[in-house]
Amino acid sequence: MTENVVARRYAKALFAVARKGGDGDLDAYGKDLAGLADVLAIAPEALGFFKNPTFDATEKKAVLGDLLGKLSVQPMVKNFCELLADKDRLPVLPDIAEVYKKMLEDAQGVVAGSLVTAIALPEARQSQIKDALAKKAGKTLALDFVVDADILGGVVLKVGDKVLDASLRAQLHILKEQIKRGE
């Protein structure tokens, strides 16, 4: 819980700075944070290094400088990451990137979601579904299409904090529970 509070505070601070710079900075900072978070996800040993208390801020900044140099991030993001190193908050960077992404989506009126199906849908059908759902939501929809054969059939739609489970697996589970109760 504490890390979420810390991540939110730092993300809000960077978001406020980016907002002063305009929409270009908002997007650029978000991409830089996401890229850095992706690198830390791919190389968990780097994140382990940043968590290790035996290394001081100078050593962590040196490693961070190498990472940031390879990613060619915005100067403000570089300064932000160095501040995180000074405050020993680099391990929270993936959480900060996630909070920042959500804040950016909210500011742009984008709602993230996913649609789980038992089989892969053709591109044309995916486009139709995405357009229809965006029209109903009244917002831009960033929809991921996921295939999960375990749902047997139907769909599971997750948009924002809402879930619609119209899968065959869920229907069979409901039927099973009704049989158990003797209905």
C-alpha positions as CSV (number, residue, x, y, z in Angstrom):
1,M,0.0,0.0,0.0
2,T,2.8,2.4,0.8
3,E,4.4,1.9,-2.6
4,N,1.1,2.8,-4.3
5,V,1.0,6.0,-2.4
6,V,4.6,6.8,-3.2
7,A,4.1,5.9,-6.9
8,R,1.0,8.1,-7.1
9,R,2.8,11.1,-5.6
10,Y,5.8,10.9,-7.9
11,A,3.6,10.2,-10.9
12,K,1.4,13.2,-10.1
13,A,4.5,15.4,-9.7
14,L,5.9,14.4,-13.1
15,F,2.5,14.6,-14.7
16,A,2.1,18.2,-13.4
17,V,5.5,19.2,-14.8
18,A,4.6,17.5,-18.2
19,R,1.2,19.2,-18.4
20,K,2.9,22.6,-18.2
21,G,4.9,21.6,-21.3
22,G,1.9,20.5,-23.2
23,D,0.5,17.3,-24.7
24,G,3.8,16.5,-26.5
25,D,5.6,16.4,-23.1
26,L,2.8,14.3,-21.6
27,D,3.1,11.7,-24.3
28,A,6.9,11.8,-24.4
29,Y,7.4,11.4,-20.7
30,G,4.8,8.6,-20.6
31,K,6.7,6.7,-23.4
32,D,10.0,7.2,-21.7
33,L,8.7,5.9,-18.3
34,A,7.0,2.9,-20.1
35,G,10.3,2.1,-21.9
36,L,12.3,2.2,-18.7
37,A,9.7,0.1,-16.9
38,D,9.8,-2.4,-19.8
39,V,13.6,-2.6,-19.5
40,L,13.4,-3.2,-15.7
41,A,10.7,-5.9,-16.4
42,I,13.0,-7.6,-18.9
43,A,16.1,-7.3,-16.7
44,P,14.9,-8.0,-13.1
45,E,18.5,-8.0,-12.0
46,A,18.7,-4.3,-12.6
47,L,15.6,-3.8,-10.4
48,G,17.3,-6.0,-7.8
49,F,20.4,-3.8,-8.0
50,F,18.3,-0.7,-7.4
51,K,16.6,-2.4,-4.4
52,N,19.9,-3.4,-2.9
53,P,20.8,-1.1,0.1
54,T,24.5,-1.9,-0.1
55,F,24.9,0.3,-3.1
56,D,24.7,4.0,-2.6
57,A,22.9,6.6,-4.8
58,T,26.1,7.4,-6.8
59,E,26.5,3.8,-7.9
60,K,22.8,3.5,-8.7
61,K,22.9,6.7,-10.7
62,A,25.8,5.4,-12.7
63,V,23.9,2.3,-13.7
64,L,20.8,4.4,-14.3
65,G,22.7,6.7,-16.5
66,D,23.8,3.8,-18.7
67,L,20.2,2.6,-19.0
68,L,18.9,6.1,-19.7
69,G,21.6,6.7,-22.3
70,K,20.6,3.6,-24.2
71,L,16.9,4.6,-24.1
72,S,17.6,8.3,-25.0
73,V,15.0,9.7,-22.7
74,Q,13.9,13.3,-22.3
75,P,16.1,15.4,-20.0
76,M,13.2,16.0,-17.5
77,V,12.7,12.2,-17.2
78,K,16.4,11.8,-16.7
79,N,16.3,14.4,-13.9
80,F,13.2,12.7,-12.5
81,C,15.0,9.3,-12.4
82,E,18.0,10.8,-10.8
83,L,15.8,12.3,-8.1
84,L,14.3,8.8,-7.6
85,A,17.9,7.5,-7.2
86,D,18.7,10.2,-4.6
87,K,15.5,9.4,-2.6
88,D,16.1,5.6,-3.0
89,R,12.8,5.2,-4.9
90,L,14.0,3.6,-8.1
91,P,12.4,0.2,-7.2
92,V,9.0,2.0,-7.4
93,L,9.7,3.2,-11.0
94,P,7.5,0.5,-12.7
95,D,4.6,1.4,-10.4
96,I,5.1,5.1,-11.2
97,A,5.1,4.3,-14.9
98,E,1.8,2.4,-14.5
99,V,0.1,5.2,-12.5
100,Y,1.4,7.8,-15.0
101,K,0.0,5.8,-17.9
102,K,-3.5,5.7,-16.2
103,M,-3.3,9.4,-15.5
104,L,-2.4,10.0,-19.2
105,E,-5.3,7.8,-20.4
106,D,-7.7,9.7,-18.1
107,A,-6.5,13.0,-19.4
108,Q,-6.9,11.9,-23.0
109,G,-10.3,10.3,-22.5
110,V,-9.0,6.8,-23.2
111,V,-10.5,3.8,-21.5
112,A,-8.3,0.6,-21.4
113,G,-9.9,-2.8,-21.7
114,S,-9.5,-6.3,-22.9
115,L,-11.8,-8.8,-24.7
116,V,-11.1,-12.4,-24.0
117,T,-12.4,-15.0,-26.6
118,A,-11.9,-18.7,-27.0
119,I,-10.6,-18.3,-30.5
120,A,-8.8,-15.6,-32.4
121,L,-11.0,-13.0,-34.1
122,P,-10.3,-11.7,-37.6
123,E,-9.0,-8.1,-37.8
124,A,-12.2,-6.9,-39.4
125,R,-14.3,-8.3,-36.5
126,Q,-12.0,-6.9,-33.9
127,S,-12.3,-3.5,-35.5
128,Q,-16.1,-3.7,-35.6
129,I,-16.3,-4.7,-31.9
130,K,-13.9,-2.0,-30.8
131,D,-15.8,0.7,-32.7
132,A,-19.1,-0.5,-31.3
133,L,-17.8,-0.6,-27.7
134,A,-16.1,2.9,-28.1
135,K,-19.4,4.3,-29.4
136,K,-21.3,2.9,-26.3
137,A,-18.6,4.1,-23.9
138,G,-18.5,7.5,-25.5
139,K,-14.7,7.5,-25.2
140,T,-11.7,6.3,-27.1
141,L,-11.1,2.7,-26.3
142,A,-7.8,1.0,-26.1
143,L,-8.9,-2.7,-26.3
144,D,-6.6,-5.7,-26.2
145,F,-7.8,-8.9,-27.7
146,V,-6.8,-12.0,-25.8
147,V,-7.3,-15.6,-26.7
148,D,-8.0,-18.0,-23.8
149,A,-9.4,-21.5,-24.8
150,D,-10.2,-22.1,-21.1
151,I,-13.4,-20.0,-21.4
152,L,-14.7,-22.6,-23.8
153,G,-16.8,-20.0,-25.8
154,G,-18.4,-16.6,-25.5
155,V,-16.5,-13.5,-24.3
156,V,-15.1,-11.9,-21.2
157,L,-15.0,-8.1,-21.5
158,K,-13.1,-5.9,-19.1
159,V,-13.4,-2.2,-19.6
160,G,-12.0,0.1,-16.9
161,D,-13.2,-1.4,-13.6
162,K,-16.2,-3.3,-15.1
163,V,-16.2,-7.0,-16.1
164,L,-18.8,-8.7,-18.2
165,D,-18.4,-12.4,-18.2
166,A,-20.5,-14.0,-20.9
167,S,-18.3,-17.0,-21.3
168,L,-19.5,-20.6,-21.5
169,R,-17.3,-21.5,-18.6
170,A,-19.2,-18.9,-16.4
171,Q,-22.6,-20.1,-17.6
172,L,-21.6,-23.8,-16.8
173,H,-20.4,-22.7,-13.4
174,I,-23.8,-21.0,-12.7
175,L,-25.6,-24.1,-13.8
176,K,-23.4,-26.3,-11.6
177,E,-24.2,-24.1,-8.6
178,Q,-27.9,-24.2,-9.3
179,I,-27.8,-28.0,-9.6
180,K,-26.0,-28.2,-6.2
181,R,-28.7,-26.1,-4.6
182,G,-31.4,-28.2,-6.1
183,E,-33.0,-25.4,-8.2
